[in-house]
Amino acid sequence: TVFVSYDTQQPMPAPHARGTKGEMDVLVWSGTFSHKYYGCDLPTIRCEAIVNMSPKSLANLLVDSNRVKEYNKMSIGRDDILVLQDDEMCVTKVVCGRSKPPMLGKILQLKTLLHMEELPGGSQNGYVVASRAVSHADDAEAAVDPKVIHSEMLMGLNIIRAIEGEPDRCVLIN
């Protein structure tokens, strides 16, 4: 793992050179929160890997609801419920994603506030994609469908860092 401060506002050095053994590694850490507030009982997971895409391409893939099935094989779709901002530098929207995990036998539905913007220093440094579970006041009165489980991913954060001298690769930290 290479730790490079965001304050440097520059691409990071490659953690592993192209073609080396560590290039395909996915590093995973897990833990729990030490506080007693909402969500403290949920696991915390951090992953880091090199992705063979430009930072901009990966950021666009993650926020494009029409392309979710390209990276999530369990997805049965994601809809944009409310788009607050959508431009080259920033995307903010509320989405409703649905997936069908094989062992669950039911549809898992998540409503999320999704926000993507450039890291300090601009798109040449990378992007941040943050998500937070949301619910609508009308959800409490919604008809209960026994085939759908309404769930939440409390919070998600994807940091997409550009790799110095390699415009077609990035480091994804989530």
URNOR-V265708 format. One record per residue. RES is the residue in three letters. PHI is phi in degrees with one decimal (999 if undefined). PSI is psi in whole degrees, -180 to 180 (NA if undefined). D_LAST is the distance of its C-alpha to the last C-alpha in Angstrom with 1 decimal. Layout:
# URNOR-V265708
res=RES phi=PHI psi=PSI d_last=D_LAST
res=RES phi=PHI psi=PSI d_last=D_LAST
This chain:
# URNOR-V265708
res=THR phi=999 psi=136 d_last=13.4
res=VAL phi=-111.1 psi=123 d_last=14.5
res=PHE phi=-100.8 psi=117 d_last=14.1
res=VAL phi=-127.7 psi=125 d_last=15.3
res=SER phi=-62.4 psi=143 d_last=15.9
res=TYR phi=-69.5 psi=-21 d_last=15.2
res=ASP phi=-65.9 psi=-21 d_last=18.8
res=THR phi=-70.1 psi=-20 d_last=20.1
res=GLN phi=48.4 psi=51 d_last=19.3
res=GLN phi=-150.2 psi=158 d_last=19.4
res=PRO phi=-59.7 psi=155 d_last=17.5
res=MET phi=-92.8 psi=156 d_last=16.3
res=PRO phi=-68.1 psi=154 d_last=18.3
res=ALA phi=-65.7 psi=126 d_last=17.4
res=PRO phi=-65.1 psi=-32 d_last=16.0
res=HIS phi=-141.3 psi=134 d_last=18.2
res=ALA phi=-67.9 psi=151 d_last=21.1
res=ARG phi=-57.0 psi=131 d_last=21.5
res=GLY phi=88.4 psi=-3 d_last=23.3
res=THR phi=-86.9 psi=165 d_last=22.7
res=LYS phi=-57.6 psi=-43 d_last=21.8
res=GLY phi=-74.7 psi=-7 d_last=18.3
res=GLU phi=-59.7 psi=-34 d_last=17.3
res=MET phi=-94.6 psi=3 d_last=16.3
res=ASP phi=-70.1 psi=144 d_last=14.5
res=VAL phi=-118.8 psi=117 d_last=11.2
res=LEU phi=-91.4 psi=133 d_last=10.4
res=VAL phi=-131.2 psi=132 d_last=9.5
res=TRP phi=-124.7 psi=149 d_last=10.3
res=SER phi=-139.7 psi=157 d_last=11.5
res=GLY phi=-171.3 psi=-168 d_last=13.7
res=THR phi=-133.7 psi=164 d_last=15.4
res=PHE phi=-80.9 psi=149 d_last=16.2
res=SER phi=-95.6 psi=-4 d_last=19.6
res=HIS phi=-91.5 psi=176 d_last=20.9
res=LYS phi=-116.2 psi=24 d_last=23.0
res=TYR phi=-89.0 psi=179 d_last=21.8
res=TYR phi=-52.8 psi=128 d_last=20.6
res=GLY phi=91.5 psi=-1 d_last=17.6
res=CYS phi=-63.9 psi=-22 d_last=18.4
res=ASP phi=-86.5 psi=-2 d_last=19.2
res=LEU phi=-90.4 psi=146 d_last=15.9
res=PRO phi=-72.6 psi=153 d_last=13.6
res=THR phi=-112.1 psi=130 d_last=10.4
res=ILE phi=-127.9 psi=135 d_last=7.9
res=ARG phi=-125.4 psi=133 d_last=5.4
res=CYS phi=-128.8 psi=154 d_last=5.3
res=GLU phi=-145.7 psi=135 d_last=6.5
res=ALA phi=-158.3 psi=159 d_last=9.2
res=ILE phi=-86.9 psi=134 d_last=11.8
res=VAL phi=-117.3 psi=133 d_last=12.4
res=ASN phi=-84.6 psi=63 d_last=16.1
res=MET phi=-147.7 psi=156 d_last=16.0
res=SER phi=-68.7 psi=153 d_last=16.6
res=PRO phi=-55.4 psi=-41 d_last=13.9
res=LYS phi=-65.0 psi=-43 d_last=16.2
res=SER phi=-62.5 psi=-42 d_last=16.6
res=LEU phi=-67.4 psi=-43 d_last=13.0
res=ALA phi=-60.6 psi=-44 d_last=12.6
res=ASN phi=-64.0 psi=-38 d_last=15.9
res=LEU phi=-61.6 psi=-45 d_last=15.0
res=LEU phi=-67.3 psi=-30 d_last=12.2
res=VAL phi=-97.3 psi=-10 d_last=14.6
res=ASP phi=-84.5 psi=106 d_last=17.8
res=SER phi=-62.3 psi=-25 d_last=18.8
res=ASN phi=-75.4 psi=-11 d_last=21.4
res=ARG phi=-113.3 psi=9 d_last=19.0
res=VAL phi=-57.7 psi=-38 d_last=16.7
res=LYS phi=-66.2 psi=-15 d_last=18.8
res=GLU phi=-68.8 psi=-28 d_last=18.1
res=TYR phi=-121.7 psi=-8 d_last=14.7
res=ASN phi=-127.9 psi=97 d_last=15.3
res=LYS phi=-68.8 psi=-17 d_last=18.6
res=MET phi=-87.3 psi=-9 d_last=19.1
res=SER phi=-68.8 psi=139 d_last=19.0
res=ILE phi=-114.3 psi=13 d_last=22.5
res=GLY phi=135.5 psi=158 d_last=21.6
res=ARG phi=-142.9 psi=132 d_last=20.0
res=ASP phi=-114.3 psi=142 d_last=22.3
res=ASP phi=-81.4 psi=117 d_last=22.1
res=ILE phi=-86.2 psi=-42 d_last=24.1
res=LEU phi=-148.2 psi=121 d_last=24.3
res=VAL phi=-102.6 psi=117 d_last=23.4
res=LEU phi=-92.3 psi=-36 d_last=23.6
res=GLN phi=-154.7 psi=140 d_last=22.9
res=ASP phi=-151.5 psi=96 d_last=22.3
res=ASP phi=-143.8 psi=-176 d_last=23.0
res=GLU phi=-62.1 psi=-33 d_last=21.8
res=MET phi=-96.1 psi=-20 d_last=20.0
res=CYS phi=-155.3 psi=137 d_last=18.7
res=VAL phi=-131.6 psi=130 d_last=18.2
res=THR phi=-136.7 psi=125 d_last=18.4
res=LYS phi=-158.8 psi=160 d_last=19.4
res=VAL phi=-101.9 psi=129 d_last=19.7
res=VAL phi=-125.4 psi=157 d_last=19.0
res=CYS phi=-124.1 psi=110 d_last=20.2
res=GLY phi=-103.1 psi=145 d_last=18.5
res=ARG phi=-129.0 psi=135 d_last=20.5
res=SER phi=-139.5 psi=162 d_last=19.8
res=LYS phi=-129.6 psi=86 d_last=22.2
res=PRO phi=-61.6 psi=138 d_last=20.8
res=PRO phi=-60.4 psi=-37 d_last=23.7
res=MET phi=-84.2 psi=-14 d_last=24.6
res=LEU phi=-81.6 psi=-39 d_last=24.5
res=GLY phi=74.8 psi=3 d_last=27.3
res=LYS phi=-131.5 psi=167 d_last=26.4
res=ILE phi=-86.9 psi=130 d_last=24.3
res=LEU phi=-98.7 psi=122 d_last=21.1
res=GLN phi=-115.6 psi=131 d_last=20.9
res=LEU phi=-126.6 psi=128 d_last=18.1
res=LYS phi=-105.3 psi=129 d_last=18.9
res=THR phi=-140.9 psi=141 d_last=16.2
res=LEU phi=-87.7 psi=122 d_last=16.4
res=LEU phi=-116.1 psi=130 d_last=14.2
res=HIS phi=-135.6 psi=130 d_last=14.2
res=MET phi=-128.3 psi=135 d_last=13.5
res=GLU phi=-151.3 psi=165 d_last=15.1
res=GLU phi=-69.0 psi=147 d_last=15.7
res=LEU phi=-70.0 psi=161 d_last=14.7
res=PRO phi=-53.8 psi=136 d_last=17.9
res=GLY phi=99.8 psi=-8 d_last=20.3
res=GLY phi=99.3 psi=180 d_last=19.7
res=SER phi=-63.3 psi=-22 d_last=18.2
res=GLN phi=-67.9 psi=-15 d_last=19.2
res=ASN phi=-96.9 psi=-26 d_last=16.4
res=GLY phi=133.2 psi=-164 d_last=13.6
res=TYR phi=-141.0 psi=161 d_last=11.9
res=VAL phi=-123.8 psi=136 d_last=9.7
res=VAL phi=-124.2 psi=115 d_last=9.2
res=ALA phi=-113.5 psi=146 d_last=9.6
res=SER phi=-138.8 psi=149 d_last=11.1
res=ARG phi=-145.0 psi=134 d_last=13.6
res=ALA phi=-62.2 psi=140 d_last=16.1
res=VAL phi=-136.0 psi=160 d_last=19.5
res=SER phi=-140.6 psi=153 d_last=23.0
res=HIS phi=-99.9 psi=147 d_last=26.2
res=ALA phi=-56.2 psi=-34 d_last=29.5
res=ASP phi=-71.4 psi=-16 d_last=31.1
res=ASP phi=-60.5 psi=-33 d_last=28.6
res=ALA phi=-65.0 psi=-28 d_last=30.6
res=GLU phi=-97.9 psi=-1 d_last=33.7
res=ALA phi=-63.4 psi=147 d_last=32.2
res=ALA phi=-61.6 psi=137 d_last=34.0
res=VAL phi=-83.3 psi=119 d_last=32.6
res=ASP phi=-102.2 psi=117 d_last=31.9
res=PRO phi=-65.9 psi=-12 d_last=31.9
res=LYS phi=-92.9 psi=-3 d_last=29.9
res=VAL phi=-121.8 psi=131 d_last=26.9
res=ILE phi=-108.1 psi=120 d_last=24.6
res=HIS phi=-86.4 psi=122 d_last=23.0
res=SER phi=-133.5 psi=-178 d_last=19.8
res=GLU phi=-146.3 psi=145 d_last=16.9
res=MET phi=-104.1 psi=107 d_last=13.2
res=LEU phi=-48.9 psi=-52 d_last=13.7
res=MET phi=-156.9 psi=144 d_last=10.6
res=GLY phi=-136.2 psi=148 d_last=7.3
res=LEU phi=-143.7 psi=123 d_last=5.5
res=ASN phi=-115.8 psi=123 d_last=4.3
res=ILE phi=-109.1 psi=123 d_last=6.2
res=ILE phi=-111.8 psi=108 d_last=8.6
res=ARG phi=-103.7 psi=134 d_last=11.2
res=ALA phi=-69.0 psi=148 d_last=14.6
res=ILE phi=-103.6 psi=128 d_last=16.4
res=GLU phi=-54.2 psi=124 d_last=19.8
res=GLY phi=75.4 psi=5 d_last=22.6
res=GLU phi=-132.0 psi=83 d_last=20.6
res=PRO phi=-67.4 psi=-15 d_last=20.2
res=ASP phi=-101.4 psi=14 d_last=19.3
res=ARG phi=-137.8 psi=154 d_last=16.2
res=CYS phi=-149.2 psi=167 d_last=12.8
res=VAL phi=-105.5 psi=127 d_last=9.9
res=LEU phi=-105.7 psi=123 d_last=6.5
res=ILE phi=-119.6 psi=124 d_last=3.8
res=ASN phi=-140.3 psi=NA d_last=0.0
